[in-house]
C-alpha cells in the first residue's frame, strides 16, 4: 500500500462537466461504516438494516440466529471461510438494541461489579453493538464467557486477527489505546470499517478515535489522502458538517463510499479501476 498526500486542484471538477452534486444532511451524519460510537458520541441512527447469521455459516453462542448489519455479512463470511474457521470460532455477541444493551450493562453490574463493567461493557447508546457493525468472537471452549470470550494470540484466533484488515475489520479496543477509548483491551471485539480504512488504521496503529481525527486534515477542497495499490487509485477526504446540510461535487466516473463520522462531518472514499477486491 503506497500512501500519498497530493494537492487537490480546486477547479478539477470545473474542467469536467460530468459530475453530480450530492447533498448531505444532518441525518446522514449518523450513517455509514465509519461512524464513531463511544462515551462522547452516542449512537443516533434510526433503524439498522440487519441480516441473520446462523449455524449454517459458523458456530454461534445461542440456539437462535444472531443479527448483524447487512454491510458486514459478506466480508465477515469471506474472512471466516478464508481461514477455514466455520467450526473453530464462535460468534458470541452481535447487534444489540438499546434495551438489550441496558439489560446487559445492569446485569453485569450486579454480577461483576461496577468497575469491571465500566472496563468491558459500554453504556446504552454508547455501544458499537447497537450499530450492527461490531461482532464479538471467541474460540470454541466448554464454557464461553459472554462478556470476555477467550480469543488467544495463536491458532485460529491469530489467523482471524492477522487477516481482519484485508476484509475491512479492525480490533477495536487495544491495550495501548485504553486511555483514548476508555474501554479495556478486547481482543475478541471486531468492528467493520471497510477497506482501505482498516488497512490504514492498522498501518498507523490508530484506534478509530485517532483515525477520525487524522482524516480531518484531508479536506474536500485542499489535500486528499491518495492510495495506490494493485492498480487501484483511492482518494479519501473529509468535509465538515456546517448548518443543516452540505453539498459536494463528485465525478460520475468514480465509485464512492460516503460515511458520516457521527461527530462533525463526512468521510468520502473514491475508487478508480474497480477490479479491486476492496469491500466498501
Residue pairs with C-beta under 8 A, 6 or more apart in sequence:
1 196
1 199
1 200
1 203
1 227
1 229
2 227
2 228
2 229
3 200
3 203
3 225
3 226
3 227
4 225
4 226
4 227
4 228
5 218
5 223
5 224
5 225
5 226
6 223
6 224
6 226
7 222
7 223
8 221
8 222
8 223
8 224
8 237
10 221
13 19
13 249
13 251
16 251
18 251
18 252
18 253
19 249
19 250
19 251
19 252
20 249
20 250
20 252
21 247
21 248
21 249
21 250
22 247
22 248
22 249
22 250
22 258
23 245
23 246
23 247
24 239
24 241
24 245
24 246
24 247
24 248
24 258
24 260
24 266
25 244
25 245
26 241
26 244
26 245
27 46
28 258
28 260
28 266
29 241
29 260
29 261
29 262
29 263
29 264
29 265
29 266
30 43
30 44
30 45
30 46
30 260
30 262
31 45
31 259
31 260
32 257
32 258
32 259
32 260
32 261
32 266
32 267
33 71
33 133
33 168
33 192
33 193
33 194
33 197
33 257
33 259
33 280
34 193
34 194
34 197
34 208
34 212
34 259
34 260
34 261
34 267
35 43
35 45
35 131
35 133
35 259
35 260
35 261
35 262
36 208
36 209
36 212
36 261
36 262
36 263
37 43
37 126
37 127
37 128
37 130
37 131
37 262
38 122
38 126
38 181
38 182
38 209
39 122
39 123
39 126
39 182
41 262
41 263
42 125
42 126
43 98
43 125
43 126
43 127
43 130
43 131
43 262
44 262
45 131
48 69
48 95
48 130
48 131
48 132
49 69
49 70
49 71
49 132
50 67
50 68
50 69
50 70
50 95
50 132
51 67
51 68
51 69
51 70
51 73
52 65
52 66
52 67
53 60
53 65
53 66
53 67
53 68
53 73
53 76
53 77
53 91
53 94
54 60
54 65
54 66
57 77
57 80
57 86
58 80
58 85
58 86
58 87
58 89
58 90
58 91
59 86
59 87
59 89
59 90
59 91
59 140
60 66
60 90
60 91
61 90
61 91
61 92
61 93
61 144
61 146
66 91
66 93
66 94
66 95
67 94
67 95
67 132
68 76
68 94
68 95
68 132
68 133
68 135
69 95
69 131
69 132
69 133
69 192
71 132
71 133
71 192
71 194
72 132
72 133
72 135
72 168
72 169
72 192
74 279
75 167
75 168
75 169
75 192
75 279
76 135
76 167
76 169
76 192
78 167
78 279
79 160
79 163
79 164
79 166
79 167
79 169
80 86
80 89
80 160
82 163
82 167
83 156
83 159
83 160
83 163
85 156
85 159
85 160
87 140
88 139
88 140
88 156
89 137
89 138
89 139
89 140
89 156
89 157
89 160
90 137
90 138
90 139
90 140
90 144
90 149
91 135
91 136
91 137
92 136
92 137
92 138
92 144
92 146
92 149
92 188
93 129
93 135
93 136
93 146
94 129
94 132
94 134
94 135
94 136
95 129
95 130
95 131
95 132
96 104
96 127
96 129
96 130
97 130
98 124
98 125
98 130
99 124
101 122
101 123
101 124
101 125
101 127
101 129
101 130
102 124
104 121
105 117
105 121
105 122
105 123
105 124
108 116
108 117
108 120
108 121
108 147
109 117
112 147
119 183
119 184
120 147
120 148
120 183
120 184
120 186
121 127
121 147
122 128
122 129
122 183
124 130
128 134
128 172
128 189
128 191
133 191
133 192
133 193
134 172
134 189
134 190
134 191
134 192
135 189
135 190
136 149
136 186
136 188
136 189
136 190
137 149
137 151
137 157
137 160
137 188
137 190
138 144
138 145
138 149
138 150
138 151
138 188
139 149
139 150
139 151
139 152
139 155
139 156
139 157
141 150
144 150
148 186
148 188
149 188
150 188
151 157
151 161
151 187
151 188
152 158
152 187
153 161
153 187
157 187
161 171
161 187
164 170
164 171
164 190
164 198
165 195
165 198
165 199
165 201
165 202
166 195
166 198
166 199
167 195
167 198
167 279
168 192
168 193
168 194
168 195
168 197
168 198
168 279
169 190
169 191
169 192
169 193
169 198
170 190
170 191
170 193
170 198
170 201
170 202
170 208
171 186
171 187
171 189
171 190
172 181
172 186
172 189
172 190
172 191
172 207
172 208
173 181
173 183
173 184
173 185
173 186
173 189
173 207
174 181
174 185
174 207
175 184
175 185
176 205
177 207
177 209
177 210
178 184
178 185
180 207
180 209
180 210
181 207
181 209
191 208
193 201
193 208
194 257
194 269
194 278
194 279
194 280
195 278
195 279
196 227
196 229
196 234
196 236
196 269
196 278
197 211
197 236
197 269
200 206
200 211
200 227
201 207
201 208
201 211
204 210
204 211
204 214
206 214
212 261
212 263
212 267
215 225
215 236
215 237
215 238
215 267
216 238
216 240
216 265
217 223
217 238
218 224
218 225
218 236
218 237
218 238
219 237
219 238
219 239
219 240
220 237
220 238
220 239
220 248
220 268
223 237
224 235
224 236
224 237
225 235
225 236
225 237
226 233
226 234
226 235
226 236
227 233
227 234
227 235
227 236
228 234
229 276
230 276
230 277
231 273
231 275
231 276
232 271
232 272
232 273
232 274
232 275
232 276
232 278
233 271
233 272
233 273
234 269
234 270
234 271
234 272
234 278
235 269
235 270
236 267
236 268
236 269
236 270
237 267
237 268
238 265
238 266
238 267
238 268
239 246
239 248
239 265
239 266
239 268
240 246
240 264
240 265
241 260
241 264
241 265
241 266
246 266
248 268
250 256
250 268
250 270
251 270
253 272
254 270
254 271
254 272
255 270
255 271
255 272
255 274
256 268
256 269
256 270
256 271
257 268
257 269
257 271
257 280
258 266
258 267
258 268
258 269
259 266
259 267
259 269
260 266
260 267
261 267
269 280
271 278
